[in-house]
Amino acid sequence: MEDEEKNANGKISPEKAMEMLKSEGMNVTIEEATEILLFLRKMAHIAVSKFLES
């Protein structure tokens, strides 16, 4: 549940992500869109952290 709360604070909602992916030919559920957004945020956090370590 905590992950869902963090996701709600993001700039792209799962609904918007689902819509964007659908326009590119990928049909995903709200749950899948939520997981995709969480993954992308984690990857972004890792990339920024690694950049700042240098």
VMD Tcl script that builds the backbone (N, CA, C; Angstrom):
set m [mol new atoms 162]
animate dup $m
set s [atomselect $m all]
$s set {name element resname resid chain x y z} {
  {N N MET 1 A 0.811 -1.197 0.000}
  {CA C MET 1 A 0.000 0.000 0.000}
  {C C MET 1 A 0.860 1.269 0.000}
  {N N GLU 2 A 2.000 1.211 0.687}
  {CA C GLU 2 A 2.871 2.381 0.743}
  {C C GLU 2 A 3.373 2.754 -0.648}
  {N N ASP 3 A 3.675 1.744 -1.474}
  {CA C ASP 3 A 4.125 2.009 -2.840}
  {C C ASP 3 A 3.049 2.733 -3.638}
  {N N GLU 4 A 1.790 2.371 -3.411}
  {CA C GLU 4 A 0.697 3.031 -4.123}
  {C C GLU 4 A 0.592 4.497 -3.716}
  {N N GLU 5 A 0.857 4.790 -2.439}
  {CA C GLU 5 A 0.819 6.173 -1.977}
  {C C GLU 5 A 1.939 6.972 -2.621}
  {N N LYS 6 A 3.131 6.393 -2.720}
  {CA C LYS 6 A 4.253 7.069 -3.371}
  {C C LYS 6 A 3.925 7.318 -4.831}
  {N N ASN 7 A 3.287 6.348 -5.463}
  {CA C ASN 7 A 2.947 6.472 -6.876}
  {C C ASN 7 A 1.967 7.605 -7.102}
  {N N ALA 8 A 1.067 7.812 -6.176}
  {CA C ALA 8 A 0.076 8.878 -6.319}
  {C C ALA 8 A 0.745 10.249 -6.310}
  {N N ASN 9 A 1.932 10.341 -5.715}
  {CA C ASN 9 A 2.638 11.613 -5.652}
  {C C ASN 9 A 3.446 11.898 -6.914}
  {N N GLY 10 A 3.520 10.940 -7.831}
  {CA C GLY 10 A 4.292 11.127 -9.050}
  {C C GLY 10 A 3.601 12.078 -10.010}
  {N N LYS 11 A 4.340 12.506 -11.011}
  {CA C LYS 11 A 3.786 13.449 -11.970}
  {C C LYS 11 A 2.949 12.751 -13.031}
  {N N ILE 12 A 3.179 11.460 -13.240}
  {CA C ILE 12 A 2.394 10.704 -14.216}
  {C C ILE 12 A 1.572 9.677 -13.446}
  {N N SER 13 A 0.273 9.730 -13.595}
  {CA C SER 13 A -0.600 8.777 -12.913}
  {C C SER 13 A -0.588 7.455 -13.671}
  {N N PRO 14 A -0.947 6.378 -12.997}
  {CA C PRO 14 A -1.037 5.091 -13.687}
  {C C PRO 14 A -2.016 5.147 -14.861}
  {N N GLU 15 A -3.076 5.917 -14.712}
  {CA C GLU 15 A -4.057 6.044 -15.793}
  {C C GLU 15 A -3.432 6.724 -17.014}
  {N N LYS 16 A -2.648 7.779 -16.755}
  {CA C LYS 16 A -1.983 8.490 -17.841}
  {C C LYS 16 A -0.931 7.587 -18.496}
  {N N ALA 17 A -0.193 6.844 -17.686}
  {CA C ALA 17 A 0.809 5.921 -18.222}
  {C C ALA 17 A 0.135 4.855 -19.080}
  {N N MET 18 A -0.987 4.347 -18.611}
  {CA C MET 18 A -1.729 3.338 -19.357}
  {C C MET 18 A -2.175 3.904 -20.700}
  {N N GLU 19 A -2.647 5.141 -20.691}
  {CA C GLU 19 A -3.087 5.817 -21.914}
  {C C GLU 19 A -1.909 6.019 -22.882}
  {N N MET 20 A -0.765 6.448 -22.341}
  {CA C MET 20 A 0.421 6.667 -23.167}
  {C C MET 20 A 0.912 5.360 -23.788}
  {N N LEU 21 A 0.928 4.299 -22.998}
  {CA C LEU 21 A 1.367 3.006 -23.507}
  {C C LEU 21 A 0.392 2.460 -24.547}
  {N N LYS 22 A -0.896 2.679 -24.311}
  {CA C LYS 22 A -1.902 2.217 -25.266}
  {C C LYS 22 A -1.728 2.901 -26.619}
  {N N SER 23 A -1.371 4.194 -26.587}
  {CA C SER 23 A -1.175 4.926 -27.842}
  {C C SER 23 A 0.029 4.395 -28.622}
  {N N GLU 24 A 0.919 3.688 -27.922}
  {CA C GLU 24 A 2.088 3.079 -28.566}
  {C C GLU 24 A 1.866 1.601 -28.883}
  {N N GLY 25 A 0.637 1.131 -28.669}
  {CA C GLY 25 A 0.304 -0.247 -29.021}
  {C C GLY 25 A 0.476 -1.261 -27.910}
  {N N MET 26 A 0.707 -0.795 -26.682}
  {CA C MET 26 A 0.865 -1.709 -25.544}
  {C C MET 26 A -0.369 -1.610 -24.653}
  {N N ASN 27 A -1.108 -2.679 -24.554}
  {CA C ASN 27 A -2.284 -2.702 -23.685}
  {C C ASN 27 A -1.881 -3.262 -22.329}
  {N N VAL 28 A -1.943 -2.423 -21.304}
  {CA C VAL 28 A -1.604 -2.832 -19.946}
  {C C VAL 28 A -2.749 -2.472 -19.008}
  {N N THR 29 A -2.793 -3.163 -17.887}
  {CA C THR 29 A -3.796 -2.864 -16.868}
  {C C THR 29 A -3.276 -1.734 -15.978}
  {N N ILE 30 A -4.147 -1.212 -15.142}
  {CA C ILE 30 A -3.752 -0.177 -14.179}
  {C C ILE 30 A -2.662 -0.714 -13.252}
  {N N GLU 31 A -2.803 -1.949 -12.828}
  {CA C GLU 31 A -1.813 -2.552 -11.936}
  {C C GLU 31 A -0.459 -2.650 -12.629}
  {N N GLU 32 A -0.455 -3.058 -13.889}
  {CA C GLU 32 A 0.800 -3.156 -14.636}
  {C C GLU 32 A 1.411 -1.773 -14.855}
  {N N ALA 33 A 0.582 -0.795 -15.152}
  {CA C ALA 33 A 1.075 0.572 -15.336}
  {C C ALA 33 A 1.686 1.094 -14.039}
  {N N THR 34 A 1.080 0.764 -12.917}
  {CA C THR 34 A 1.608 1.164 -11.616}
  {C C THR 34 A 2.977 0.548 -11.394}
  {N N GLU 35 A 3.110 -0.732 -11.682}
  {CA C GLU 35 A 4.394 -1.416 -11.521}
  {C C GLU 35 A 5.449 -0.841 -12.464}
  {N N ILE 36 A 5.078 -0.522 -13.678}
  {CA C ILE 36 A 6.006 0.072 -14.644}
  {C C ILE 36 A 6.497 1.418 -14.122}
  {N N LEU 37 A 5.589 2.242 -13.605}
  {CA C LEU 37 A 5.977 3.543 -13.068}
  {C C LEU 37 A 6.906 3.405 -11.865}
  {N N LEU 38 A 6.616 2.460 -10.991}
  {CA C LEU 38 A 7.485 2.237 -9.836}
  {C C LEU 38 A 8.877 1.812 -10.288}
  {N N PHE 39 A 8.944 0.919 -11.269}
  {CA C PHE 39 A 10.223 0.463 -11.800}
  {C C PHE 39 A 11.005 1.634 -12.407}
  {N N LEU 40 A 10.337 2.448 -13.200}
  {CA C LEU 40 A 11.013 3.576 -13.843}
  {C C LEU 40 A 11.510 4.586 -12.811}
  {N N ARG 41 A 10.742 4.810 -11.758}
  {CA C ARG 41 A 11.185 5.736 -10.710}
  {C C ARG 41 A 12.401 5.192 -9.980}
  {N N LYS 42 A 12.412 3.871 -9.716}
  {CA C LYS 42 A 13.573 3.253 -9.067}
  {C C LYS 42 A 14.804 3.371 -9.950}
  {N N MET 43 A 14.630 3.120 -11.248}
  {CA C MET 43 A 15.752 3.213 -12.186}
  {C C MET 43 A 16.262 4.652 -12.252}
  {N N ALA 44 A 15.377 5.619 -12.269}
  {CA C ALA 44 A 15.777 7.025 -12.301}
  {C C ALA 44 A 16.539 7.392 -11.039}
  {N N HIS 45 A 16.067 6.911 -9.910}
  {CA C HIS 45 A 16.733 7.187 -8.640}
  {C C HIS 45 A 18.145 6.593 -8.641}
  {N N ILE 46 A 18.290 5.377 -9.128}
  {CA C ILE 46 A 19.599 4.730 -9.191}
  {C C ILE 46 A 20.534 5.506 -10.116}
  {N N ALA 47 A 20.021 5.896 -11.278}
  {CA C ALA 47 A 20.843 6.629 -12.249}
  {C C ALA 47 A 21.324 7.952 -11.669}
  {N N VAL 48 A 20.437 8.684 -11.013}
  {CA C VAL 48 A 20.832 9.966 -10.416}
  {C C VAL 48 A 21.832 9.745 -9.280}
  {N N SER 49 A 21.583 8.747 -8.462}
  {CA C SER 49 A 22.507 8.453 -7.357}
  {C C SER 49 A 23.894 8.115 -7.874}
  {N N LYS 50 A 23.968 7.292 -8.907}
  {CA C LYS 50 A 25.254 6.920 -9.490}
  {C C LYS 50 A 25.953 8.141 -10.091}
  {N N PHE 51 A 25.202 8.985 -10.745}
  {CA C PHE 51 A 25.775 10.194 -11.339}
  {C C PHE 51 A 26.347 11.097 -10.265}
  {N N LEU 52 A 25.635 11.256 -9.158}
  {CA C LEU 52 A 26.075 12.144 -8.099}
  {C C LEU 52 A 27.265 11.582 -7.324}
  {N N GLU 53 A 27.461 10.259 -7.349}
  {CA C GLU 53 A 28.615 9.637 -6.686}
  {C C GLU 53 A 29.902 9.996 -7.403}
  {N N SER 54 A 29.835 10.198 -8.693}
  {CA C SER 54 A 31.055 10.442 -9.492}
  {C C SER 54 A 31.716 11.739 -9.153}
}
mol reanalyze $m
mol bondsrecalc $m
mol representation Tube
mol addrep $m
